[in-house]
Amino acid sequence: MDNGGNFMRRNNNNGWKPMCLYFTQDRCTMMQDSTHLQKFNHSFALEHALNATEYKNKHSDHLDFFLVLDLEGKVEILEFPVLMIDARTMDVVAFFHRFVRPTKMSEDRINQYIEGKYGKFGVDRVWHDTAIPFDEVITQFEEWMAKHSLCSQEPNGPLHRAAFVTCGNWDIKTKIPQQCEVSKMKLPPYFMEWINLKDIYLNFYKRRAAGMRTMMNELNLQMLGSHHLGIDDTKNIARVLQRMLTDGAVLKITARRNPLVPENVEFLFENRIK
C-alpha cells in the first residue's frame, strides 16, 4: 500500500480520486511526495457539487456556516471529520479531519479494533500514522475554529453564527459526552446545540429517511467514496445538505441542551426522527 492513501477506495466515476487522509487542519503533511499528490484529492470542494444558481435559501436561521460532522467509532471515537460550508453560497470553505486514538484500550485491542474498522478500507496504516488522543484532537479543533472565527470571543465559547449539522442525534447528543467522560474532559460549550438533518428532511419533504443512504437514494445522489469512513460520509452528508438548500429547505436548530444540566436535551421539532 502506498503512503497516505487507500488503494481499496474505488469509485466508478471517471476522474474521481479518494481524499487524502493526511489532510488535516486545511493542509496535507505529505505534499513533498509526488506519487501521493497524483493519487489523492487535496481539495475539500465537493465532487459533483450542485449548481447553486437555483439556490433559493439565503439565510438559514441567521447562520453563516454549517459544520457537517460525522463521527466514527462505537466504543470510543476513532475519527473526527468536520466540513465547513458557507450558508450563503453552499461552497465548502474549510475542512478539519483527525483520526482519534482510544485511551481506555490495550494496544492489542486497539490493533484488532482498527483492523476490523479501517482494514477493509485499506486505511489502517494512515490511522496508526496520524491518530492522536481525543483531548488533543479537541485542542486542534478549537485552534481551527478560532482560525476561522467560528466561536464567540470568550475562550472556548459557543459557536458564533454557525451550527453543527449531523445525520442523526447520536454524534453530539450521545457520543461526544461519552467520549468527554472517558477522556476526563468537560463537555465543550459549542456542543450545546445542533441540526439533525433527518428532522429537517422529514419536515421539508414530508417523508422519513432512516439515514444518509435513504436520503441520497431519494434525492438521486450517487454515493462517493466508502460508507462508514467518516471523511467520505461527511462529504456525502454535505451533498445532501446542498441539495436540500437548493430545493428551498431552511436549516434550523433541531436540538438544544440545557446549559445547567447538559444531559437534558430539548428537541425543537414536533415531527422528528426518534
VEXPA-640936 format. One line per 5 residues: for each residue y, x negated, z negated of C-alpha. Coordinates in steps of 0.001 Angstrom, whole numbers, plus 500000, padded with zeros to 6 digits. Layout:
% residues N
Y:X:Z  ...
END
This chain:
% residues 274
500000:500000:500000  503464:498689:500803  506095:498084:498175  508217:501058:497389  506545:503769:499056
503937:506228:499575  501647:505917:502569  499972:509231:501708  503138:511303:502008  502925:512638:505529
504767:515316:507438  504264:516683:510927  507974:516738:511725  508993:514016:514149  511433:511626:512556
510739:512745:509007  510378:509876:506528  509455:510089:502833  512226:509497:500337  512378:506033:498825
511068:506171:495272  513010:503077:494235  516180:505065:494953  517746:505742:491548  521315:506439:490453
522629:506533:494030  521145:503189:495060  517880:501506:496043  516577:498363:494372  514558:497349:497466
517368:497073:500017  516505:493431:500768  513100:494440:502193  513471:495307:505905  509984:496845:506157
510762:499115:503245  514043:500187:504854  512272:501149:508079  509581:503239:506394  511554:505195:503831
514504:507543:503771  517548:506374:501813  519789:509344:502467  519893:512125:499894  521063:514558:502582
518541:517341:503031  516217:517146:506003  516560:520234:508210  519656:521252:506261  521040:524651:507140
524191:525089:509179  526991:526032:506806  529166:527697:509455  527920:531102:508307  528342:530251:504638
529588:533461:503011  529765:532359:499386  532693:530100:498473  532922:530446:494711  529682:530883:492782
530561:531722:489185  533532:529327:489319  531210:526358:489752  531971:523245:491773  528496:521700:491706
524866:522746:491421  522459:520274:489806  518977:521088:491106  516401:519907:488560  512605:519976:488798
510673:518126:486092  507103:516901:486424  504661:516323:483579  502905:518818:481325  502070:516590:478331
505268:514539:478467  507922:514425:481178  506874:511988:483919  509627:512499:486489  513286:513491:486187
514978:514231:489560  518398:515876:489945  520064:516720:493261  523844:517331:493146  525136:519919:495641
528772:520766:496385  529082:524524:495749  531784:524944:498413  530226:523039:501313  526498:523046:500347
526454:519291:501023  524289:517015:498876  526725:514550:497330  524551:512535:494930  521009:512128:493647
519509:510935:490349  515829:510109:490038  513788:508282:487408  510115:508168:486570  509567:508593:482830
507124:506643:480667  505438:508635:477846  505965:507391:474302  503061:509021:472449  500110:507936:474618
497932:504854:474643  498199:502625:477692  494712:503676:478812  495659:507356:478565  498883:506717:480493
496951:504966:483260  494498:507878:483531  497334:510407:483456  499353:508635:486163  496347:508022:488409
495451:511716:488206  499020:512881:488766  500523:510364:491203  497489:508568:492629  496856:511465:495027
500388:510998:496373  499997:507225:496627  502947:506543:494325  501203:505402:491146  502329:501820:491764
506006:502696:492048  505700:504825:488905  504401:501819:486955  507090:499599:488514  510011:501815:487543
509132:504249:484718  511230:503974:481543  511215:505980:478258  512899:509380:478206  515764:508313:475943
516666:505534:478398  516457:507999:481292  518896:510304:479493  521278:507402:478820  521268:506504:482516
521606:510170:483483  524672:510541:481269  526200:507449:482886  525503:509007:486298  527082:512313:485248
530154:510506:483890  530475:508638:487191  530610:511989:488999  532829:513677:486347  530219:516334:485618
530780:516596:481871  533796:517578:479807  535941:514879:478232  534249:514740:474832  531276:512331:474572
528008:513952:475634  529817:517254:476081  528783:520325:478073  528847:520402:481852  532229:520844:483498
532306:523340:486401  528661:522530:487145  525312:524116:486323  521658:523158:486446  519535:525121:488908
515801:525357:488236  512838:527207:489742  511890:528988:486512  512947:528645:482876  510290:526149:481801
512144:522923:482650  515198:523411:480431  514112:526188:478066  510808:524625:477047  510061:521137:478308
513291:519273:477649  513470:520409:473974  509796:519470:473558  510419:516017:475027  513517:515519:472884
511422:516252:469799  508719:513795:470911  511378:511171:471692  513165:511883:468367  516401:512852:470084
518885:515650:469607  518980:518158:472445  521967:517173:474621  524666:519893:474768  524649:520006:478565
521188:521631:478443  522576:524813:476860  522629:526998:479989  521131:527092:483450  520497:529118:486610
516919:530261:487190  516691:530588:490974  513774:533034:490644  516045:535541:488876  518809:535123:491468
516226:535608:494228  514846:538778:492602  518262:540371:492148  519629:539376:495555  516661:540050:497858
515152:542789:495636  511717:541193:495678  509857:538947:493267  508917:535364:494005  506291:533656:491878
507532:530178:492770  509014:527795:495288  506228:528220:497854  506664:532002:497905  510416:531744:498354
510074:529201:501146  507451:531277:502964  509513:534458:502740  512639:532639:503953  510730:530912:506784
511472:527448:505426  508892:524733:506077  507943:522687:503038  508697:518989:503413  507009:516163:501526
504449:516628:498739  504356:519675:496486  504441:518702:492772  506107:515394:493500  509398:516049:491734
511633:514205:494169  510298:516330:497047  510197:519616:495140  513832:519163:494138  514864:518818:497772
512808:521855:498804  514307:523961:495995  517749:522822:497172  516936:524053:500680  516030:527467:499228
519337:527438:497339  521235:526588:500533  519559:529422:502408  520356:531909:499646  524000:530843:499578
524148:531147:503354  522776:534686:503070  525531:535545:500598  523892:535179:497181  526170:534345:494245
524684:531887:491762  525468:532817:488172  524192:531523:484843  520954:533352:484036  520076:531897:480604
522097:530506:477698  521106:529008:474339  522643:529934:471024  524583:526730:470170  523857:527204:466457
520172:527987:466975  519228:526258:470265  515669:527600:470258  517130:531093:470708  517808:531774:474387
519672:534776:475784  518611:535885:479257  521601:537340:481061  519911:539290:483875  518291:542648:483171
515908:542190:486084  514308:538803:485685  511059:536910:486067  509381:536831:482655
END
